Amino acid sequence: MIGRDEIMTIADQIGLRPQVVEKDYVLGWLLAGIFRDPELSQSFVFKGGTCLKKCYFETYRFSEDLDFTVLEPRHVDKEFLTARFKALSEWLYDETGIEVPADKLSFEIWDTPNGGRAGEGKVSYRGPIAPNNKDLPRIKLDLTTDEKLVMPKTRRDVVFSYTDEPEGGIHAECYAYAEVFGEKVRALAQRTRPRDLYDVINLYRHEEFNIATAVIRDVIKQKCDFKKIPFPTLAAIQPHKDELFADWKVMLAHQLPQLPPAESYWESLKEFFDWLMGKLTRTHLGTYPTAEAAEVVRLPVGAIRLPGRNAAFMEVIRFAAANHLCVELDYTDKQGKRSKRVIEPYSLRRSSKEDLLLMAVKADTGEARSYLVEQIQGAQMTNRSFTPRYQIELTPISLPQAPALERKIQTKSMHWGTKPVHIYRCPMCNRKFEHSTKSAKLHAHKNPSGFSCHGKTGYYETTIYK
């Protein structure tokens, strides 16, 4: 189990309460346990907002529940689930030290109107923040057999941004992207909650998956037919506008570093439904213009390392870009003058000189500008929304990871060789190790005091050349 300090640091970096980050951490390990279980892994199909956060988008709203469609009806059974999760809790404690008390596991099962079965589980845990507290936080599991799977399930990597990630990573069987999209549209029409509006518009804004509207319509139709409800329309959602606006902050603010204005999401609904029904062909924005050939870089959470300081501001910028929010950038120019400017963020590019650049537009003038990432001192989200002028390539989609920024800062007194040596620091004792490959795995070692240390995964520090 990671330490309390890591949770507090991440919470401070992204602007969320530590308890929200801790729950996200435990959610990741619960998913690891579920999908290593020989029976649960074959039957449980991951879905919902947490699936989007964990399996499709690195930076998204934090969620608090785990939602599954269960393919084997007999698995939605109190005795079966209690037995499997007791075994899971033992494995989890042995592997990480996270405690899931068996006597606090609870499952409630019921029959659904369509003749299926559904259930709710409550999993209490002791995590890194307050392991001695008697009042334990809980994670809710929503389970149902009463769902129609339109598309085959898909295996996805689970995003896990903490230092004790299990070797080989975490994987989950989950809904295909088009099915998650269709399910969210159905949910918006059926229960009209703020998180459904937030999810639908965000999914609409992400064009990277390139799903045809006919496919989304077919998924929605089949799901609505199965639930015996009408196909969603804007007219059906309109009467719920005041309720959505009233609940927007209450239901979403704790899950997001910065709450976007509800108006910007509501105003996008008409465009979304016109697109969904084939009345609108979405205009494909061009890529951000640049004077030189530059490689588009999509970095995973926490990948940027800057000598001697934190680069958490990039997560602020990425989140703002995904939510079409302007950023107040704190920047030092080449003459050493430090100032703040409000920008629309669009892309990260690596130049031919190996500089990492943030490509943006000045919000007040519309001027295209590039900013050296190493000269950015900080960033703060604003509640000012913008309409994109170019493709947003900062969107935190789960694409193959780009390498971390490796600046070769050379002075006259330095001699650089050609062999890269990657430096990793033990999170337990702070001892540093040189690796010839980019492997963060650390073997058991002696700490500076001479005692044994078992830090499993090291922090990446930098790369030098010998």
Summary of the structure (lengths in Angstrom):
residues: 466
radius of gyration: 23.5
end to end distance: 34.5
largest distance: 76.5
contacts: 1392
relative contact order: 0.10
helix: 34%
strand: 24%
